Amino acid sequence: MRVLVVEDDEQVAGSLRRGLQELGMAVDTVGDGVEALAAAEAAPYDVIVLDVMLPGHDGYEVAQTLRRRRVGSRVLMLTGRTAVDDRVQGLDAGADDYLAKPFALKELAARIRALTRRDLVDRTAILRAGPILLDTGARRLTVGNRAIELTAKEYAVLEFFMLHRGLVLTRDQVLDNVWDWDADSSQNLVEAYISRLRRKLVAAGTADPWTTLRGAGYRFDPSES
């Protein structure tokens, strides 16, 4: 899952970035409304966490422009303003959700995960694929009744494939959605992580859930394994 944090307070932005990265998300940060619009059109973000009080363009203007330009990312607006009229203004500007400051990181993360599930038929926090079960709330992977330990990035790669089960995903799509700007994200990195996940899943008793399509990418579908 890839998230853009738009926050002009560098300390707050850095804290949010570190906290969300520890939860397996790829996070980029920008500090004003102009940079936010450029970044949102340059990369496929799942969710944009958007502060209201920004230099350049404020959060309301950014949200309105994103919707006018048909940027499909979900927008979660952050603000210290808690009046009903302020929340209404944010939602009417194009935000999908609204969170008042101060807030707990775990609530922000839960709202981000909920926003990414809105397009799924089953909106629960549980992703299932054959014997593989990924609890996105608890960040827990099980195969059958066996729990499998994952690193934060292994979790992010597996979650991305499970959200797009049955589709052919290119290496660039995985890189764009799982790694942030600052990562050393060569295409071999995708192969390395898929190999690590394959070993863990097969060792847990499931067949290899990935099909490699030479020159095209990877398809994750345990039912075909």
FENDAFEN-V50964 format. One record per residue. RES is the residue in one letter. OMEGA is omega as a letter, one per 40 degrees, with the letter a starting at -180 (none if undefined). NEAR is the number of other ideal C-beta (glycine too) atoms within 12 Angstrom. Layout:
BEGIN
res=<RES | RES>
omega=<OMEGA | OMEGA>
near=<NEAR | NEAR>
END
This chain:
BEGIN
res=<M | R | V | L | V | V | E | D | D | E | Q | V | A | G | S | L | R | R | G | L | Q | E | L | G | M | A | V | D | T | V | G | D | G | V | E | A | L | A | A | A | E | A | A | P | Y | D | V | I | V | L | D | V | M | L | P | G | H | D | G | Y | E | V | A | Q | T | L | R | R | R | R | V | G | S | R | V | L | M | L | T | G | R | T | A | V | D | D | R | V | Q | G | L | D | A | G | A | D | D | Y | L | A | K | P | F | A | L | K | E | L | A | A | R | I | R | A | L | T | R | R | D | L | V | D | R | T | A | I | L | R | A | G | P | I | L | L | D | T | G | A | R | R | L | T | V | G | N | R | A | I | E | L | T | A | K | E | Y | A | V | L | E | F | F | M | L | H | R | G | L | V | L | T | R | D | Q | V | L | D | N | V | W | D | W | D | A | D | S | S | Q | N | L | V | E | A | Y | I | S | R | L | R | R | K | L | V | A | A | G | T | A | D | P | W | T | T | L | R | G | A | G | Y | R | F | D | P | S | E | S>
omega=<a | a | i | i | i | a | a | i | a | a | i | a | i | i | i | a | a | a | a | i | i | i | i | a | i | a | i | i | i | a | i | a | i | i | a | a | i | a | a | i | a | a | a | a | i | a | i | i | a | i | a | a | a | i | a | i | i | a | i | i | i | a | i | a | i | a | i | i | i | i | a | a | i | a | i | a | i | i | i | i | a | a | a | a | i | i | i | a | i | a | i | i | i | i | i | i | a | a | a | i | e | a | i | a | a | i | i | a | i | i | i | i | i | i | a | i | a | a | a | i | i | a | i | a | a | i | a | i | a | a | a | i | i | i | a | i | i | a | a | i | i | i | a | i | a | i | a | i | i | i | a | a | i | i | a | i | a | i | a | i | a | i | a | a | i | i | i | a | i | i | a | i | i | i | a | a | a | a | a | a | a | a | i | a | i | a | i | i | i | i | a | a | i | i | i | i | i | a | a | a | i | i | i | i | i | i | i | a | a | i | i | i | a | i | a | a | a | i | i | i | a | a | i | a | none>
near=<43 | 40 | 45 | 44 | 43 | 49 | 39 | 28 | 21 | 15 | 13 | 26 | 30 | 17 | 21 | 36 | 31 | 19 | 26 | 37 | 31 | 20 | 29 | 34 | 39 | 38 | 42 | 38 | 35 | 36 | 26 | 27 | 31 | 21 | 28 | 42 | 30 | 22 | 31 | 38 | 22 | 18 | 29 | 27 | 38 | 39 | 42 | 46 | 50 | 51 | 43 | 35 | 28 | 30 | 20 | 21 | 28 | 28 | 41 | 31 | 28 | 43 | 41 | 25 | 27 | 34 | 24 | 14 | 16 | 11 | 29 | 21 | 39 | 34 | 41 | 44 | 46 | 40 | 34 | 19 | 23 | 17 | 13 | 12 | 12 | 25 | 22 | 15 | 23 | 35 | 24 | 17 | 28 | 31 | 36 | 31 | 31 | 36 | 37 | 24 | 23 | 14 | 27 | 14 | 24 | 18 | 19 | 35 | 33 | 25 | 31 | 42 | 37 | 26 | 31 | 35 | 27 | 21 | 15 | 20 | 10 | 16 | 15 | 16 | 22 | 23 | 36 | 22 | 32 | 25 | 23 | 39 | 28 | 40 | 23 | 34 | 20 | 21 | 31 | 23 | 35 | 26 | 29 | 15 | 10 | 18 | 17 | 30 | 18 | 29 | 20 | 25 | 31 | 30 | 34 | 39 | 43 | 43 | 42 | 38 | 38 | 36 | 33 | 29 | 30 | 20 | 20 | 22 | 31 | 20 | 28 | 20 | 25 | 40 | 31 | 26 | 34 | 39 | 33 | 31 | 21 | 12 | 22 | 12 | 25 | 15 | 20 | 14 | 22 | 34 | 20 | 21 | 35 | 33 | 20 | 24 | 39 | 29 | 18 | 29 | 37 | 21 | 16 | 27 | 19 | 28 | 21 | 26 | 32 | 37 | 25 | 21 | 17 | 8 | 9 | 15 | 25 | 36 | 25 | 38 | 24 | 31 | 17 | 16 | 20>
END
